[in-house]
């Protein structure tokens, strides 16, 4: 009996998968189509005044052509009146199974270099994914800062938690960094309360100079700050000449100014 073999199926043309190969920056993000141009500032924009900014959250999983996606947004509204001043934060992130995690926070912050919170309310909830999330996944808390102690009220209970002298939140830094000088001796040391919940210690923030980047057919000068510390990947902050925070890169996640909410 003659020997038979199964016919081989023709292979389809594979999509190219070239590794990024280096840390993300304005040039590589522009080449991948994630950062196309810098939106113009609104008339009369003042970083120390009242403003609302939205950053699109874009993620890269190692390849230039595929596996990258818009994962949500972060919106911050700065209310200039009052001392301390108010910041309103809204963040949405979409999980791979299409569940949306929404966080809303209203923070009162000191007029210092770190915009240190002195109190806030925060709510967290989930939606989507083809089912209704159980009610216990929704949380709400109120926090007051007293004598280097966080007093956290949630679910009818009060928890006290010590905090260091120099600290801030990651969302506060999105506002505070826009008021810092572009100087080579600019250096800050602090602890970070990530998401207003998880304390990460021993962080430093430094100004690292300026860099030209071709975006949208124009050459823009961007100023870079670098943050390192325990419990996080390094953060790179890129600001334009108006001191607006145009881009934030931390590992595979980026925050790009001009996103829609």
C-alpha positions as a Markdown table, in Angstrom:
| # | Residue | x | y | z |
|---|---|---|---|---|
| 1 | Unk | 0.0 | 0.0 | 0.0 |
| 2 | Unk | 1.3 | 3.3 | -0.9 |
| 3 | Unk | 2.2 | 5.6 | 1.9 |
| 4 | Unk | 0.0 | 8.7 | 2.2 |
| 5 | Unk | 0.7 | 12.0 | 3.9 |
| 6 | Unk | -1.8 | 14.7 | 5.0 |
| 7 | Unk | -1.8 | 17.7 | 2.8 |
| 8 | Unk | -0.2 | 20.7 | 4.4 |
| 9 | Unk | -2.4 | 23.8 | 4.8 |
| 10 | Unk | -1.0 | 26.9 | 3.2 |
| 11 | Unk | 0.3 | 29.3 | 5.7 |
| 12 | Unk | -1.2 | 32.7 | 5.8 |
| 13 | Unk | 0.9 | 35.8 | 5.8 |
| 14 | Unk | 1.9 | 36.7 | 9.4 |
| 15 | Unk | 1.6 | 40.2 | 10.7 |
| 16 | Unk | 5.1 | 41.7 | 11.4 |
| 17 | Unk | 6.1 | 41.6 | 15.1 |
| 18 | Unk | 9.1 | 43.7 | 15.7 |
| 19 | Unk | 10.1 | 44.2 | 19.3 |
| 20 | Unk | 10.2 | 47.8 | 20.6 |
| 21 | Unk | 13.6 | 47.1 | 22.0 |
| 22 | Unk | 14.0 | 50.2 | 24.1 |
| 23 | Unk | 12.2 | 52.3 | 26.7 |
| 24 | Unk | 9.2 | 54.2 | 25.4 |
| 25 | Unk | 9.7 | 57.9 | 24.7 |
| 26 | Unk | 8.1 | 60.6 | 22.5 |
| 27 | Unk | 9.9 | 59.5 | 19.3 |
| 28 | Unk | 9.0 | 55.8 | 19.6 |
| 29 | Unk | 5.4 | 56.5 | 20.6 |
| 30 | Unk | 5.1 | 58.9 | 17.6 |
| 31 | Unk | 6.5 | 56.2 | 15.3 |
| 32 | Unk | 3.9 | 53.7 | 16.6 |
| 33 | Unk | 1.1 | 56.2 | 16.1 |
| 34 | Unk | 0.3 | 56.6 | 19.8 |
| 35 | Unk | 1.5 | 60.2 | 20.2 |
| 36 | Unk | 0.6 | 62.1 | 17.0 |
| 37 | Unk | 0.7 | 65.8 | 18.1 |
| 38 | Unk | 0.6 | 68.0 | 21.2 |
| 39 | Unk | -2.8 | 69.7 | 21.6 |
| 40 | Unk | -2.6 | 73.5 | 21.8 |
| 41 | Unk | -3.2 | 75.0 | 25.3 |
| 42 | Unk | -6.6 | 76.6 | 26.0 |
| 43 | Unk | -6.6 | 80.4 | 25.9 |
| 44 | Unk | -5.2 | 81.9 | 29.1 |
| 45 | Unk | -3.9 | 78.6 | 30.3 |
| 46 | Unk | -2.1 | 78.9 | 33.7 |
| 47 | Unk | -0.7 | 75.8 | 35.5 |
| 48 | Unk | -1.4 | 77.5 | 38.9 |
| 49 | Unk | -5.0 | 78.4 | 37.9 |
| 50 | Unk | -8.1 | 76.4 | 37.2 |
| 51 | Unk | -7.9 | 73.8 | 34.5 |
| 52 | Unk | -9.1 | 70.3 | 33.4 |
| 53 | Unk | -6.7 | 67.9 | 31.6 |
| 54 | Unk | -7.4 | 64.4 | 30.3 |
| 55 | Unk | -4.8 | 61.8 | 29.5 |
| 56 | Unk | -5.5 | 58.8 | 27.4 |
| 57 | Unk | -4.0 | 55.6 | 28.9 |
| 58 | Unk | -2.3 | 53.6 | 26.2 |
| 59 | Unk | -0.5 | 50.3 | 26.8 |
| 60 | Unk | 2.3 | 48.6 | 24.9 |
| 61 | Unk | 3.1 | 44.9 | 25.3 |
| 62 | Unk | 6.5 | 44.8 | 23.6 |
| 63 | Unk | 5.8 | 45.0 | 19.9 |
| 64 | Unk | 5.5 | 48.0 | 17.6 |
| 65 | Unk | 2.7 | 46.7 | 15.3 |
| 66 | Unk | 0.4 | 44.7 | 17.5 |
| 67 | Unk | -0.8 | 44.0 | 21.1 |
| 68 | Unk | -1.1 | 47.7 | 21.9 |
| 69 | Unk | -4.3 | 49.3 | 23.0 |
| 70 | Unk | -6.1 | 52.2 | 24.6 |
| 71 | Unk | -6.9 | 51.0 | 28.1 |
| 72 | Unk | -8.8 | 54.0 | 29.6 |
| 73 | Unk | -8.3 | 57.6 | 30.7 |
| 74 | Unk | -7.3 | 59.8 | 33.6 |
| 75 | Unk | -8.9 | 63.2 | 34.0 |
| 76 | Unk | -7.8 | 65.8 | 36.6 |
| 77 | Unk | -9.7 | 69.0 | 37.3 |
| 78 | Unk | -7.8 | 71.7 | 39.3 |
| 79 | Unk | -10.0 | 74.1 | 41.2 |
| 80 | Unk | -7.8 | 77.1 | 42.0 |
| 81 | Unk | -9.9 | 78.7 | 44.7 |
| 82 | Unk | -9.2 | 78.0 | 48.4 |
| 83 | Unk | -6.3 | 77.0 | 50.5 |
| 84 | Unk | -5.9 | 74.1 | 50.4 |
| 85 | Unk | -7.0 | 73.9 | 46.8 |
| 86 | Unk | -9.2 | 71.1 | 45.3 |
| 87 | Unk | -8.4 | 68.4 | 42.7 |
| 88 | Unk | -11.1 | 66.2 | 41.2 |
| 89 | Unk | -9.9 | 63.0 | 39.7 |
| 90 | Unk | -11.6 | 60.4 | 37.5 |
| 91 | Unk | -9.9 | 57.3 | 36.2 |
| 92 | Unk | -11.3 | 54.4 | 34.1 |
| 93 | Unk | -9.3 | 51.3 | 33.2 |
| 94 | Unk | -10.6 | 48.4 | 31.0 |
| 95 | Unk | -9.5 | 44.9 | 31.8 |
| 96 | Unk | -9.0 | 42.3 | 29.0 |
| 97 | Unk | -12.4 | 40.8 | 29.7 |
| 98 | Unk | -14.0 | 44.3 | 29.2 |
| 99 | Unk | -14.7 | 45.1 | 32.8 |
| 100 | Unk | -14.4 | 48.8 | 33.5 |
| 101 | Unk | -12.9 | 49.9 | 36.8 |
| 102 | Unk | -13.9 | 53.5 | 37.6 |
| 103 | Unk | -12.4 | 55.6 | 40.4 |
| 104 | Unk | -13.5 | 59.0 | 41.4 |
| 105 | Unk | -11.8 | 61.1 | 44.0 |
| 106 | Unk | -12.1 | 64.7 | 45.3 |
| 107 | Unk | -8.9 | 65.8 | 47.1 |
| 108 | Unk | -7.9 | 68.8 | 49.1 |
| 109 | Unk | -4.2 | 69.5 | 48.6 |
| 110 | Unk | -1.6 | 71.8 | 50.1 |
| 111 | Unk | 0.0 | 74.6 | 48.1 |
| 112 | Unk | 3.5 | 73.0 | 48.2 |
| 113 | Unk | 5.8 | 71.4 | 45.7 |
| 114 | Unk | 4.2 | 68.0 | 46.1 |
| 115 | Unk | 0.6 | 69.0 | 46.3 |
| 116 | Unk | 0.3 | 66.9 | 49.4 |
| 117 | Unk | -3.3 | 65.8 | 50.1 |
| 118 | Unk | -4.8 | 66.9 | 53.4 |
| 119 | Unk | -8.0 | 65.0 | 52.9 |
| 120 | Unk | -10.2 | 63.3 | 50.3 |
| 121 | Unk | -13.2 | 61.2 | 49.4 |
| 122 | Unk | -12.8 | 58.3 | 47.0 |
| 123 | Unk | -15.3 | 55.8 | 45.4 |
| 124 | Unk | -14.4 | 52.7 | 43.3 |
| 125 | Unk | -16.8 | 50.6 | 41.3 |
| 126 | Unk | -16.9 | 48.1 | 38.4 |
| 127 | Unk | -19.2 | 47.6 | 35.5 |
| 128 | Unk | -19.5 | 45.7 | 32.2 |
| 129 | Unk | -18.0 | 42.3 | 31.3 |
| 130 | Unk | -21.3 | 40.8 | 30.5 |
| 131 | Unk | -22.5 | 40.6 | 34.1 |
| 132 | Unk | -23.5 | 42.8 | 37.0 |
| 133 | Unk | -20.6 | 43.0 | 39.5 |
| 134 | Unk | -21.7 | 42.2 | 43.1 |
| 135 | Unk | -22.3 | 45.2 | 45.3 |
| 136 | Unk | -19.4 | 44.4 | 47.6 |
| 137 | Unk | -17.0 | 45.4 | 44.8 |
| 138 | Unk | -18.1 | 49.0 | 45.1 |
| 139 | Unk | -16.3 | 50.9 | 47.9 |
| 140 | Unk | -16.3 | 54.4 | 49.3 |
| 141 | Unk | -14.0 | 56.1 | 51.8 |
| 142 | Unk | -13.3 | 59.4 | 53.4 |
| 143 | Unk | -9.8 | 60.3 | 54.6 |
| 144 | Unk | -8.6 | 63.1 | 56.8 |
| 145 | Unk | -4.9 | 63.8 | 57.5 |
| 146 | Unk | -4.1 | 64.7 | 61.1 |
| 147 | Unk | -0.6 | 65.1 | 62.6 |
| 148 | Unk | 1.0 | 62.7 | 60.1 |
| 149 | Unk | -1.8 | 60.2 | 60.5 |
| 150 | Unk | -4.4 | 59.1 | 57.9 |
| 151 | Unk | -7.8 | 58.7 | 59.5 |
| 152 | Unk | -9.7 | 56.4 | 57.1 |
| 153 | Unk | -13.5 | 56.0 | 57.3 |
| 154 | Unk | -15.0 | 53.2 | 55.3 |
| 155 | Unk | -17.8 | 50.8 | 55.8 |
| 156 | Unk | -18.7 | 52.2 | 59.2 |
| 157 | Unk | -15.2 | 51.6 | 60.6 |
| 158 | Unk | -12.3 | 54.1 | 61.2 |
| 159 | Unk | -8.7 | 53.1 | 60.6 |
| 160 | Unk | -5.6 | 55.1 | 61.5 |
| 161 | Unk | -2.4 | 54.8 | 59.5 |
| 162 | Unk | 0.9 | 56.7 | 60.0 |
| 163 | Unk | 2.4 | 58.7 | 57.1 |
| 164 | Unk | 5.8 | 60.2 | 56.6 |
| 165 | Unk | 6.6 | 64.0 | 56.7 |
| 166 | Unk | 7.3 | 64.2 | 53.0 |
| 167 | Unk | 4.7 | 62.4 | 50.9 |
| 168 | Unk | 2.2 | 62.8 | 48.2 |
| 169 | Unk | -0.1 | 60.8 | 45.9 |
| 170 | Unk | 0.7 | 59.7 | 42.3 |
| 171 | Unk | -2.3 | 61.8 | 41.0 |
| 172 | Unk | -1.0 | 64.8 | 43.0 |
| 173 | Unk | 2.3 | 64.6 | 41.1 |
| 174 | Unk | 0.4 | 65.0 | 37.8 |
| 175 | Unk | -0.6 | 68.5 | 39.0 |
| 176 | Unk | 2.5 | 69.4 | 41.1 |
| 177 | Unk | 5.1 | 68.6 | 38.4 |
| 178 | Unk | 3.6 | 71.2 | 36.1 |
| 179 | Unk | 4.5 | 73.9 | 38.6 |
| 180 | Unk | 8.1 | 72.8 | 39.1 |
| 181 | Unk | 11.0 | 74.7 | 37.6 |
| 182 | Unk | 13.0 | 73.4 | 34.6 |
| 183 | Unk | 16.4 | 73.5 | 36.5 |
| 184 | Unk | 19.2 | 71.0 | 36.7 |
| 185 | Unk | 19.3 | 71.2 | 40.5 |
| 186 | Unk | 15.6 | 70.4 | 40.9 |
| 187 | Unk | 15.3 | 67.3 | 43.2 |
| 188 | Unk | 12.6 | 66.1 | 45.5 |
| 189 | Unk | 12.4 | 63.2 | 47.9 |
| 190 | Unk | 9.1 | 61.7 | 49.2 |
| 191 | Unk | 6.9 | 58.7 | 49.7 |
| 192 | Unk | 4.0 | 58.0 | 47.3 |
| 193 | Unk | 0.4 | 56.9 | 48.2 |
| 194 | Unk | -0.4 | 55.1 | 44.9 |
| 195 | Unk | -4.1 | 55.4 | 44.1 |
| 196 | Unk | -4.6 | 57.0 | 47.5 |
| 197 | Unk | -4.3 | 53.5 | 49.0 |
| 198 | Unk | -0.9 | 51.8 | 48.7 |
| 199 | Unk | 2.1 | 53.5 | 50.3 |
| 200 | Unk | 5.4 | 53.2 | 48.4 |
| 201 | Unk | 8.5 | 54.7 | 50.0 |
| 202 | Unk | 11.9 | 56.2 | 49.1 |
| 203 | Unk | 11.1 | 58.1 | 45.9 |
| 204 | Unk | 13.1 | 60.8 | 44.2 |
| 205 | Unk | 12.1 | 63.1 | 41.4 |
| 206 | Unk | 14.7 | 64.9 | 39.3 |
| 207 | Unk | 14.8 | 67.3 | 36.3 |
| 208 | Unk | 16.7 | 65.6 | 33.5 |
| 209 | Unk | 16.9 | 68.3 | 30.8 |
| 210 | Unk | 15.2 | 69.0 | 27.5 |
| 211 | Unk | 14.9 | 67.1 | 24.3 |
| 212 | Unk | 13.6 | 67.9 | 20.8 |
| 213 | Unk | 10.9 | 65.7 | 19.4 |
| 214 | Unk | 9.2 | 65.7 | 16.0 |
| 215 | Unk | 5.5 | 65.4 | 16.5 |
| 216 | Unk | 2.7 | 66.1 | 13.9 |
| 217 | Unk | 5.2 | 67.5 | 11.4 |
| 218 | Unk | 6.7 | 70.0 | 13.9 |
| 219 | Unk | 9.7 | 69.9 | 16.2 |
| 220 | Unk | 8.7 | 70.4 | 19.8 |
| 221 | Unk | 11.0 | 70.9 | 22.8 |
| 222 | Unk | 10.0 | 68.7 | 25.7 |
| 223 | Unk | 11.3 | 68.8 | 29.3 |
| 224 | Unk | 11.8 | 65.5 | 31.1 |
| 225 | Unk | 11.6 | 64.6 | 34.8 |
| 226 | Unk | 12.6 | 61.2 | 36.1 |
| 227 | Unk | 11.1 | 59.4 | 39.2 |
| 228 | Unk | 12.4 | 56.3 | 40.8 |
| 229 | Unk | 11.5 | 54.6 | 44.1 |
| 230 | Unk | 10.5 | 51.4 | 45.8 |
| 231 | Unk | 7.6 | 49.4 | 44.5 |
| 232 | Unk | 7.2 | 51.0 | 41.0 |
| 233 | Unk | 8.8 | 51.0 | 37.6 |
| 234 | Unk | 10.6 | 54.3 | 36.8 |
| 235 | Unk | 8.4 | 57.2 | 35.7 |
| 236 | Unk | 9.3 | 59.6 | 32.9 |
| 237 | Unk | 7.4 | 62.8 | 32.7 |
| 238 | Unk | 7.5 | 65.0 | 29.6 |
| 239 | Unk | 6.3 | 68.6 | 29.7 |
| 240 | Unk | 6.0 | 71.2 | 26.9 |
| 241 | Unk | 7.1 | 74.8 | 27.1 |
| 242 | Unk | 3.8 | 75.8 | 28.7 |
| 243 | Unk | 4.7 | 73.4 | 31.6 |
| 244 | Unk | 1.8 | 71.2 | 30.6 |
| 245 | Unk | 2.2 | 67.5 | 31.3 |
| 246 | Unk | 2.1 | 66.0 | 27.7 |
| 247 | Unk | 3.3 | 62.4 | 28.4 |
| 248 | Unk | 4.0 | 60.1 | 31.3 |
| 249 | Unk | 5.7 | 56.7 | 30.7 |
| 250 | Unk | 6.0 | 54.0 | 33.3 |
| 251 | Unk | 7.0 | 50.6 | 31.9 |
| 252 | Unk | 4.4 | 49.5 | 29.3 |
| 253 | Unk | 1.8 | 52.1 | 30.4 |
| 254 | Unk | 1.7 | 55.7 | 29.0 |
| 255 | Unk | -0.5 | 58.7 | 29.8 |
| 256 | Unk | -1.0 | 60.9 | 26.7 |
| 257 | Unk | -2.5 | 64.4 | 26.9 |
| 258 | Unk | -5.5 | 65.0 | 24.9 |
| 259 | Unk | -7.5 | 61.8 | 25.5 |
| 260 | Unk | -11.3 | 61.8 | 25.5 |
| 261 | Unk | -13.3 | 61.0 | 28.6 |
